[in-house]
Amino acid sequence: MEKSCTLLIHFDKGTPAIANEIKEALEGNDVPAKIDAMKKAIMLLLNGETLPQLFITIVRYVLPSEDHTVQKLLLLYLEIIEKTDAKGRVLPEMILICQNLRNNLQHPNEYIRGVTLRFLCRLNETEIIEPLIPSVLQNLEHRHPFIRRNAILAVMSIYKLPQGEQLLVDAPDMIEKVLSTEQDPSAKRNAFLMLFTCAQDRAINYLLTHVDRVSEWGELLQMVVLELIRKVCRTNRGEKGKYIKIIISLLNAPSTAVIYECAGTLVSLSSAPTAIRAAANTYCQLLLSQSDNNVKLIVLDQLNELKSSHRDIMVDLIMDVLRALSSPNLDIWRKTLHIVLELITPRNINEVVLMLKKEVVKTQSGELEKNGEYRQMLIQAIHSCAIKFPEVASTVVLLLMDFLGDSNVASAIDVAVFVREIIETNPKLRVSIITRLLDTFYQIRAARVCSCAIWIIGEYCLSLSEVESGLATIKQCLGELPFYSVSEEGEATDASKKTPQPNSITVSSKRPAILSDGTYATQSAASETAFSPPNIVQGSLASGNLRSLLLTGDFFLGAVVACTLTKLVLRLEEVQPSKVEVNKATTQALLIMVSMLQLGQSHVLPHPIDNDSYDRIVLCMRLLCNTGDEIRKIWLQYCRQSFIKMLSEKQLQETEELKAKAQVSHAQPDDLIDFYHLKSRKGMSQLELEDEVQDDLKRATGEFVKDADDANKLNRILQLTGFSDPVYAEAYVTVHHYDIVLDVTVINRTKETLQNLCLELATMGDLKLVERPQNYTLAPESSKQIKANIKVSSTETGVIFGNIVYETSNVLERNVVVLNDIHIDIMDYISPSVCTDAAFRAMWAEFEWENKVSLELFPILLFLPTCILSLPFSFS
């Protein structure tokens, strides 16, 4: 943007207005047409048009109008037009509007006076403002509060101008008198804001004089008071004790906005346990009292920050945080559970798990929209609790096993993984888990859950009764053998001959599969069912769930069944003294495997069995025919040991992550440490004493200031010009998400005054300059800090380039110093994150990486490679 803009209006470019039509409408007497013409003129000016011929017309025909809408539009027009020439001098014709503005400031109508005063807040031209100052000051004593509050804002804006202190020398005195007598809350707030901005000592004086009445002030004034306290305490931390008392008194204010700001201010200023506990209680009250989900998410973010820095205090409020689960919002559930899981201790684990169990039971009612996803989050939370505190696993594992047959496949998989881990880490629960799993196995609907459950049965059925029950359950869920009849195969063969397969040309027999690290691997079309969305069947005792899944072509599940049957038969040989029963079980297992192979090689299914599953089933058959001690050791011991090793590595990784988070930076050897035992405690309240102690502890442990490391700051400074250039410039780059802030330091190294010095920047790539920095005057050997804001609109690498332009008193020409380029890399505004393999694959599958294009192949294309290869080649 070429200049700053204080007004933004939507403009429809489809039907642009013509300047002559606007001029004719303005010259007429029709007020609605004049209003419409003024709106069109304003929109054209905002979109880059100049329209210099309209100014005199507006002065002649619009200025005298008494209509309030026309006068409001006139002020908007005067706000956006150019009021200075190229050298910064006010245009002569601007004097014409001064008398009109003075008349408006003395107008009998309050609205005209008020909007004119608001207009003066956006004027920067001293020549226009100076004759209007007496009229502005008169409005400070007007009877109507609307005019008084706008007059105070106008005085503040004028006083903040570069020459404002000369224009209004006594402005702080006048505003302080107004503040002492003002009764309107908004006007009082504006007056205090003016003192806070322009005369901070007077604002502090007024606050400390009326400290007992702060809780009675209006919401707007209380918000400004909190902002003042934050500013004062940042500059002078030694005086924050008396201000913290004011903040705590405001925690009982009726306004929720004030309460929220008080809590945030307390956390930022004090580390005393009393103050932090008060802030945390306030956040919890807001979390429960507010119905807006956005407010709850913001409060949860604040609680999350408190958790990381003051965990001991947050542990006591864990049940209050858990009450946020009553909100029917997925993001609130996720954030609440994330906070709670890091606050679990042996004292509160039972209460937390009981609450989570109640929420799991509630999800069965079907009242909420996203019950499945919520149930999955609750199961994962209970899983984490059971891993940290194994003693609670017995109270939840049997309840969660009821959800193995859940229609939400993701939550059912989480339950299966949870059961698999608990049965290994809690040997006392093995018998009850196996019994419950065998009783409810027929209810499982998803293939992946069936695979996990069958593996558990094969590994942890140890006694004779358990092994026999496991074999019987699998046989019952597979149903009668064979899986198809000869007549069905004949019908399928005839159908395949009569109707050609439509996908034989367009669909390849092989396709790339996405691995957990994002790479591709080739898989056959038969194994495609394993990577497709899980097949779900309705399980029952009459028609087994395993049989239904196998008939859909899921032979990976068939291979898992074969391996489990092999393990059960091998274990049966150890626990069953009767060889007859062992041989009977072996033949039944071999029959099941042969039936699965026949099904895979028949024409009943659209795809044959994949090679991997075929080899796996054949291997199991060979092992059952030729068993031995070494084979039994591999299948019954090494598989379990591999799983135990995986769990131990996972636990070790989590322990190392916790250790890395717990590392605390230490103070430097020469840092100052105050001993609070030697300090005088006279006049200090308990809160102030706690705050002093916490500050001293943080100084000793190096946690007092959480700013970025100084070395990292130095790495972000980029030199823009050379040391021999008349103007030296360097930039400090700050990247925050999609916002880039350039803090440029410009130093005048000459003995002359540099006038109209301007930092001109341009961008390449998907970077956009938000606003153009203004012109400055630099004294000899002085410096200036210039800030430039840049917006990032995509994840591509961009470049910022530009130059510094300035004028000197001796030379009329403008001098240019070219700046070095600033390269913005994608890694500067992308932060690393961690997710599980399952979440990564789910997100990867949702993202459309490749555009699928359907191709129709002609026989001529098969001839082209032969023609190309037959061409003669010559090599020189």
Secondary structure, DSSP 4 states (H G I P E B T S, - for coil): --S--S------TTSPPPHHHHHHHHHSS-HHHHHHHHHHHHHHHHTT---TTHHHHHHHHTTT---HHHHHHHHHHHHHS--B-TTSPBPGGGHHHHHHHHHHHT-SSHHHHHHHHHHHTT---HHHHGGGHHHHHHGGG-SSHHHHHHHHHHHHHHHTSTTHHHH-TTHHHHHHHHHHH---HHHHHHHHHHHHHH-HHHHHHHHHHTGGGGGGS-HHHHHHHHHHHHHHHHH-GGGHHHHHHHHHHHTT-S-HHHHHHHHHHHHHH---HHHHHHHHHHHHHHHHH---HHHHHHHHHHHHHHHHH-HHHHHTTHHHHHGGGGS--HHHHHHHHHHHHTS--TTTHHHHHHHHHHHHHHGGG--STTHHHHHHHHHHHHHHHHHH-GGGHHHHHHHHGGGTT-SSHHHHHHHHHHHHHHHHH-GGGHHHHHHHHHHHGGG--BHHHHHHHHHHHHHH--SHHHHHHHHHHHHHHH-SSSSS-HHHHHHHHHHHHHS--TTTTTS-SEEEEE-TTS-EEEEESTTHHHHSSPPB----SSS-HHHHHHTTT-HHHHHHHHHHHHHHHHHHHHH---HHHHHHHHHHHHHHHHHHHHHHHSSSSSSPPPHHHHHHHHHHHHHHHS--HHHHHIIIIIHHHHHHHHHHHHHHHHHHHHHHHH--PPPPTT-----GGGS--TT--HHHHHHHHHHHHHHHHT-S--PPPHHHHHHTEEE-S-TTSSEEEEEEEEEETTEEEEEEEEEE-SSS-EEEEEEEEEEESSEEE------EEE-TT-EEEEEEEEEE-SSS-EEEEEEEEEE-SS-SSPEEEEPPPEEE-GGGS-------HHHHHHHHHHS--S--------HHHHHHHHHHHTS-----
